[in-house]
């Protein structure tokens, strides 16, 4: 052994205890900081938890629900609600009172949770509404040939879940409702969302005016974007569904790309904005439950998410409305229920947006 080698080994033996001492000091400082901010941390946790509203689906719907077919798959009903009041009223395009579920997507996450499929249900679809209990516990009788988005205003979100379960035969595991005005705050907390249009928006009837190309949208413009109907494509609600799906994917990509965990202040701002706009089922109605669920979905890449519109056809009695197209819809629901690949024919909608 040379003198230089012996010197280096002696130095290494001295360095290891010093490294351990440095690590202990770092851990001690971290512990002091955690203890010193425990009161503030608990306040923040309580505040964010208090932001979240919830609905007890099991109690509201009862036992008459479809069975779970694939145990580890997840089906989440996502609603975008529009109260036509407050911030939402600034973007109203007609004399419409009450609340509507202007966006409805059943998101299927298969076993393995590496991808997802979002099925949008057009708001003007004529459906059969089952008997439900409203928020006050009063019975709402069943009805035929009612617009899908009217179910929310007549009987509340639990009845929307029950209606989707009856329509699809799929057990809804979780429910998430995002208020449009609160969603605007979330976009601003993100610093905006980037979208790309292949054709321009005209801005007709109060909608957003944009040229074709890539745009960074703030919260207000994002809200206009997802509500734009008449100024894009053929001006139908079916065309708006494509915009909403495009924005959802862009927003998910933005959330995934931002290093919020590395910036506690930014993370809190996002969490505060996000939770204020949320209503969930009772199983997700806490920060820990939401965080656990989000963690379980981390393998889902927004870039690979498939977006589909429920196949519909124009109603022969009222051409301004659509009805569920068969056999395509049954093929779609059967594939999702069994966690199988969706046949190409099941994606073909006779009514195009």
C-alpha positions as CSV (number, residue, x, y, z in Angstrom):
1,X,0.0,0.0,0.0
2,X,1.4,3.4,-1.0
3,X,1.4,6.3,1.3
4,X,-1.1,8.2,-0.9
5,X,-3.5,5.2,-0.8
6,X,-3.3,5.0,3.0
7,X,-3.8,8.7,3.3
8,X,-6.9,8.6,1.1
9,X,-8.4,5.7,3.1
10,X,-7.8,7.5,6.3
11,X,-9.5,10.6,4.8
12,X,-12.4,8.5,3.7
13,X,-12.9,7.0,7.2
14,X,-12.9,10.5,8.5
15,X,-15.3,11.7,5.8
16,X,-18.0,9.1,6.6
17,X,-18.6,10.2,10.2
18,X,-18.7,13.8,9.0
19,X,-21.3,12.9,6.3
20,X,-23.4,11.1,8.9
21,X,-23.1,14.2,11.2
22,X,-24.2,16.4,8.3
23,X,-27.1,14.1,7.6
24,X,-28.2,14.2,11.3
25,X,-28.0,18.0,11.3
26,X,-30.2,18.2,8.1
27,X,-32.7,15.8,9.6
28,X,-32.7,17.8,12.9
29,X,-33.3,21.0,11.0
30,X,-36.1,19.4,9.0
31,X,-37.7,18.1,12.2
32,X,-37.6,21.6,13.8
33,X,-39.1,23.2,10.7
34,X,-41.9,20.6,10.6
35,X,-42.6,21.0,14.3
36,X,-42.4,24.8,14.0
37,X,-44.9,24.9,11.2
38,X,-47.2,22.1,12.5
39,X,-49.9,24.6,13.4
40,X,-49.8,26.3,10.0
41,X,-49.8,22.9,8.3
42,X,-52.8,21.7,10.2
43,X,-54.6,24.9,9.4
44,X,-53.8,24.5,5.7
45,X,-55.0,20.9,5.8
46,X,-58.2,21.7,7.5
47,X,-58.8,24.7,5.2
48,X,-58.3,22.6,2.0
49,X,-60.4,19.7,3.5
50,X,-63.2,22.1,4.2
51,X,-63.2,23.3,0.6
52,X,-64.4,19.9,-0.7
53,X,-68.2,19.2,-0.9
54,X,-69.3,15.6,-1.1
55,X,-72.2,13.3,-2.0
56,X,-72.9,9.9,-0.4
57,X,-73.8,7.9,-3.5
58,X,-74.6,4.7,-1.7
59,X,-77.1,6.4,0.5
60,X,-78.6,8.5,-2.3
61,X,-78.8,5.8,-4.9
62,X,-79.4,2.7,-2.8
63,X,-78.6,-0.9,-3.6
64,X,-80.1,-1.0,-7.1
65,X,-76.8,-0.5,-8.9
66,X,-74.9,-2.5,-11.6
67,X,-72.4,-5.0,-10.2
68,X,-68.7,-4.4,-10.3
69,X,-67.3,-6.6,-13.2
70,X,-63.5,-6.0,-13.1
71,X,-62.4,-5.4,-9.6
72,X,-59.3,-3.3,-10.2
73,X,-60.7,-1.2,-13.0
74,X,-62.2,2.2,-12.1
75,X,-65.0,4.2,-13.6
76,X,-65.2,7.9,-12.7
77,X,-68.1,10.2,-13.7
78,X,-66.8,13.7,-14.2
79,X,-69.3,16.6,-14.4
80,X,-68.7,20.2,-15.3
81,X,-71.5,22.1,-13.7
82,X,-72.7,25.5,-14.7
83,X,-74.9,27.3,-12.1
84,X,-75.6,30.3,-14.5
85,X,-74.9,32.5,-11.4
86,X,-72.0,34.5,-10.1
87,X,-68.9,34.2,-12.4
88,X,-70.8,31.8,-14.6
89,X,-73.5,34.3,-15.3
90,X,-71.0,36.6,-17.1
91,X,-70.8,34.0,-19.8
92,X,-74.5,33.1,-20.1
93,X,-75.8,32.9,-23.6
94,X,-79.5,32.8,-22.9
95,X,-82.1,33.1,-20.3
96,X,-81.5,29.8,-18.5
97,X,-82.0,29.5,-14.7
98,X,-80.8,26.9,-12.3
99,X,-77.9,24.6,-12.6
100,X,-76.9,22.3,-15.5
101,X,-74.3,19.6,-16.0
102,X,-72.9,21.1,-19.2
103,X,-70.1,18.5,-19.4
104,X,-70.4,14.8,-18.6
105,X,-67.6,12.3,-19.1
106,X,-67.4,8.7,-17.9
107,X,-63.7,8.0,-17.5
108,X,-62.7,4.4,-17.6
109,X,-59.4,3.4,-16.2
110,X,-58.7,-0.3,-16.9
111,X,-57.0,-2.8,-14.7
112,X,-53.3,-1.9,-14.5
113,X,-54.2,1.9,-14.7
114,X,-51.8,2.7,-17.5
115,X,-54.3,4.3,-19.8
116,X,-57.8,5.7,-19.8
117,X,-60.8,6.2,-22.0
118,X,-63.2,9.2,-21.6
119,X,-66.7,8.9,-23.0
120,X,-68.5,12.2,-23.4
121,X,-72.3,12.1,-23.1
122,X,-73.9,14.9,-25.2
123,X,-76.0,17.2,-22.9
124,X,-78.9,17.3,-25.4
125,X,-79.3,13.5,-25.5
126,X,-82.9,12.3,-24.8
127,X,-82.8,9.7,-22.1
128,X,-85.0,7.9,-19.5
129,X,-84.5,9.3,-16.0
130,X,-84.9,6.8,-13.2
131,X,-86.8,7.5,-10.0
132,X,-84.4,9.4,-7.7
133,X,-84.1,11.2,-4.4
134,X,-83.2,14.9,-4.6
135,X,-80.9,16.7,-2.1
136,X,-83.9,17.3,0.2
137,X,-84.7,13.6,0.2
138,X,-87.9,14.1,-1.8
139,X,-88.7,11.5,-4.5
140,X,-88.4,12.6,-8.1
141,X,-90.5,10.4,-10.4
142,X,-89.0,8.7,-13.4
143,X,-89.4,10.4,-16.8
144,X,-88.9,9.5,-20.5
145,X,-87.4,11.6,-23.2
146,X,-85.8,14.2,-21.1
147,X,-82.6,16.0,-21.9
148,X,-79.6,14.4,-20.1
149,X,-78.3,17.7,-18.7
150,X,-81.7,18.5,-17.1
151,X,-81.3,15.6,-14.6
152,X,-78.8,17.6,-12.6
153,X,-81.1,20.6,-12.1
154,X,-84.2,18.4,-11.4
155,X,-82.7,15.8,-9.0
156,X,-79.0,16.6,-8.3
157,X,-75.7,14.9,-9.0
158,X,-76.5,11.5,-7.4
159,X,-79.4,11.1,-9.9
160,X,-77.0,11.9,-12.7
161,X,-74.8,9.0,-11.5
162,X,-77.9,6.7,-11.3
163,X,-79.0,7.8,-14.8
164,X,-75.5,7.0,-16.2
165,X,-75.5,3.6,-14.5
166,X,-78.9,2.8,-15.9
167,X,-77.8,4.1,-19.4
168,X,-74.5,2.1,-19.5
169,X,-74.9,-0.8,-17.1
170,X,-71.5,0.2,-15.7
171,X,-70.9,0.7,-11.9
172,X,-69.7,4.2,-11.3
173,X,-66.9,3.9,-8.6
174,X,-66.3,7.7,-8.1
175,X,-68.0,11.0,-8.9
176,X,-66.2,14.3,-9.4
177,X,-68.0,17.5,-10.1
178,X,-66.0,20.6,-11.2
179,X,-67.7,24.0,-10.9
180,X,-66.9,26.0,-14.0
181,X,-66.2,29.3,-12.1
182,X,-63.9,27.5,-9.7
183,X,-62.2,25.8,-12.6
184,X,-61.3,29.2,-13.9
185,X,-59.3,29.8,-10.7
186,X,-57.5,26.5,-11.1
187,X,-56.4,27.4,-14.6
188,X,-55.0,30.7,-13.3
189,X,-53.2,28.9,-10.5
190,X,-51.6,26.7,-13.1
191,X,-50.4,29.8,-15.0
192,X,-52.6,29.0,-18.0
193,X,-53.2,26.1,-20.3
194,X,-51.9,25.7,-23.8
195,X,-54.3,24.6,-26.6
196,X,-53.9,24.2,-30.3
197,X,-56.8,24.8,-32.8
198,X,-56.9,23.5,-36.3
199,X,-59.5,26.1,-37.3
200,X,-60.4,29.5,-35.9
201,X,-63.1,30.4,-33.4
202,X,-65.3,33.3,-34.6
203,X,-66.4,34.6,-31.2
204,X,-70.1,34.4,-32.2
205,X,-72.7,34.9,-29.5
206,X,-70.2,35.8,-26.8
207,X,-67.8,32.9,-27.4
208,X,-64.1,33.1,-27.5
209,X,-62.4,34.5,-30.6
210,X,-59.2,32.8,-31.6
211,X,-57.2,32.2,-34.8
212,X,-56.1,28.7,-35.8
213,X,-52.9,27.7,-34.1
214,X,-51.5,27.5,-30.5
215,X,-52.7,29.7,-27.7
216,X,-52.0,30.0,-23.9
217,X,-55.3,30.6,-22.2
218,X,-55.9,32.2,-18.8
219,X,-58.8,31.2,-16.6
220,X,-61.4,33.5,-18.1
221,X,-60.6,32.5,-21.6
222,X,-60.4,28.8,-20.7
223,X,-64.0,29.1,-19.3
224,X,-65.1,30.7,-22.6
225,X,-63.2,28.0,-24.5
226,X,-65.0,25.1,-22.9
227,X,-68.4,26.8,-23.2
228,X,-67.9,27.9,-26.9
229,X,-70.5,26.4,-29.1
230,X,-71.8,28.7,-31.9
231,X,-68.4,30.1,-32.9
232,X,-66.7,26.9,-33.7
233,X,-67.3,24.1,-36.3
234,X,-71.0,23.6,-37.1
235,X,-72.1,25.3,-33.9
236,X,-73.6,22.2,-32.4
237,X,-73.2,20.8,-28.9
238,X,-71.6,17.8,-30.4
239,X,-68.8,20.0,-31.8
240,X,-68.4,21.6,-28.4
241,X,-67.7,18.2,-26.9
242,X,-64.5,18.0,-29.1
243,X,-63.3,21.3,-27.6
244,X,-64.0,20.1,-24.1
245,X,-62.1,16.9,-24.6
246,X,-59.2,18.8,-26.2
247,X,-59.0,21.2,-23.2
248,X,-59.3,18.3,-20.6
249,X,-56.2,16.6,-22.2
250,X,-54.3,19.9,-22.3
251,X,-55.0,20.6,-18.7
252,X,-54.1,17.1,-17.5
253,X,-50.8,17.5,-19.5
254,X,-50.1,20.8,-17.8
255,X,-50.7,19.4,-14.3
256,X,-48.5,16.4,-15.1
257,X,-45.7,18.6,-16.5
258,X,-45.5,21.1,-13.7
259,X,-43.2,20.4,-10.8
260,X,-45.7,21.5,-8.2
261,X,-44.2,19.2,-5.5
262,X,-41.0,21.2,-5.8
263,X,-42.8,24.4,-5.0
264,X,-44.9,24.2,-1.8
265,X,-46.4,27.7,-2.3
266,X,-47.5,26.8,-5.8
267,X,-48.7,23.4,-4.7
268,X,-50.9,25.0,-2.0
269,X,-52.3,27.6,-4.5
270,X,-53.2,24.8,-6.9
271,X,-54.8,22.7,-4.1
272,X,-56.8,25.6,-2.8
273,X,-58.2,26.5,-6.2
274,X,-58.8,22.9,-7.1
275,X,-60.6,21.8,-3.9
276,X,-62.8,25.0,-4.0
277,X,-64.2,23.9,-7.3
278,X,-64.8,20.2,-6.3
279,X,-67.7,18.1,-5.2
280,X,-66.9,14.4,-4.9
281,X,-68.4,11.1,-3.7
282,X,-67.9,10.6,0.0
283,X,-65.0,8.1,-0.5
284,X,-62.9,10.9,-2.1
285,X,-64.0,13.7,0.1
286,X,-60.7,14.3,1.9
287,X,-57.2,15.4,0.9
288,X,-55.7,12.1,1.8
289,X,-58.3,10.1,-0.2
290,X,-57.8,12.4,-3.2
291,X,-54.0,12.2,-2.9
292,X,-54.1,8.4,-2.7
293,X,-56.4,8.1,-5.7
294,X,-54.2,10.5,-7.7
295,X,-51.2,8.5,-6.8
296,X,-52.8,5.3,-8.0
297,X,-53.5,7.0,-11.3
298,X,-49.9,8.4,-11.9
299,X,-49.3,5.8,-14.6
300,X,-52.0,7.2,-16.8
301,X,-50.5,9.4,-19.5
302,X,-52.9,12.2,-20.9
303,X,-51.1,11.8,-24.2
304,X,-52.5,8.3,-24.6
305,X,-56.0,8.9,-23.2
306,X,-58.7,8.0,-25.7
307,X,-61.6,10.4,-26.0
308,X,-64.9,9.2,-27.5
309,X,-68.3,10.6,-27.8
310,X,-71.2,8.4,-26.9
311,X,-72.7,7.3,-30.3
312,X,-75.9,9.3,-30.9
313,X,-78.3,9.9,-33.8
314,X,-80.5,12.8,-34.5
315,X,-84.0,12.4,-33.1
316,X,-86.7,12.0,-35.8
317,X,-89.3,13.8,-33.8
318,X,-87.1,16.7,-32.6
319,X,-84.0,17.1,-34.9
320,X,-82.5,19.6,-32.4
321,X,-82.0,16.6,-30.0
322,X,-80.2,13.4,-30.2
323,X,-80.9,9.8,-29.0
324,X,-78.5,7.0,-28.1
325,X,-77.5,5.2,-31.3
326,X,-77.7,1.4,-31.3
327,X,-76.1,-1.1,-31.6
328,X,-73.0,1.1,-31.3
329,X,-73.7,2.4,-27.7
330,X,-74.3,-1.2,-26.4
331,X,-71.0,-2.4,-27.9
332,X,-69.2,0.6,-26.3
333,X,-70.6,0.0,-22.9
334,X,-70.1,-3.8,-23.0
335,X,-66.4,-3.3,-23.9
336,X,-65.8,-0.8,-21.1
337,X,-67.8,-2.9,-18.5
338,X,-65.6,-6.0,-19.3
339,X,-62.4,-4.0,-19.6
340,X,-62.0,-5.0,-23.2
341,X,-60.8,-3.2,-26.3
342,X,-63.5,-1.0,-27.8
343,X,-64.5,-2.2,-31.3
344,X,-64.1,0.4,-34.1
345,X,-67.8,0.1,-35.0
346,X,-68.7,1.2,-31.4
347,X,-67.0,4.6,-32.0
348,X,-69.1,5.5,-35.0
349,X,-71.7,8.1,-34.2
350,X,-74.4,8.7,-36.8
351,X,-74.7,12.3,-35.6
352,X,-71.4,14.1,-36.1
353,X,-70.3,17.4,-34.5
